[in-house]
Amino acid sequence: MSDEESEKHYRSGLPGFLGTIDTFISKLEAVILALGVLLMAFNTIANVIARFGFGNSIFFSGEINRILIIMITFAGIGYAARHGRHIRMSAIYDALPVGGRRALMIVIALTTSLVMFFLLYYSIVYILDLQAKGRILPALGAPIWIIYVWVPLGFLITGIQYLLTAIKNLTSRDVYLSTGVLDGYKDTETEV
């Protein structure tokens, strides 16, 4: 099953309300990422046509793409966490028995979740600081803090995803890299 098909039919491995939250976040990430990539492609193509066809670029195209890049980046970190696509340094982890790997994965997931919530807090502080300064985007004339609202949203989604991964590992006998990805190497990795 391709990533697109698995995302379309994503079902959380978590029970009850936690599974509902996990599934909702999965659908929200998919919409944000798809919409962001499509809008960026449309904006870039329109700007190229305007520049070469009419001799003038769309003056706000660069700012729109900057907003979309921020949106895609911070929605993408949650997506990567959901699909176990984050970077791992696993020499010690791989040497442990299953129980040790599960315990270490719980510690890693909880620590990462706490870091994401810490960054969420500071990203909100940063946005409030930008809002207080009243800076605006030169071409669009919109307040600059608006383009950064995706940052705390991305940290929130990623923090929740890692917290759900810790819960999944606490309630399962297997070791999970995310709520739907069993631990293993590429040839044995199974998405459930």
Salt bridges, closest charged atoms under 4 A:
ASP3 OD1 - ARG85 NH2 3.28
GLU7 OE1 - HIS83 NE2 2.70
ASP22 OD1 - ARG82 NH1 2.51
GLU29 OE1 - ARG82 NE 2.92
ASP129 OD2 - LYS133 NZ 3.28
ASP183 OD1 - ARG88 NH1 3.32
ASP183 OD2 - ARG101 NE 3.14
GLU189 OE1 - ARG85 NH1 3.78
GLU189 OE2 - ARG88 NH2 3.91
GLU191 OE2 - HIS83 ND1 3.05
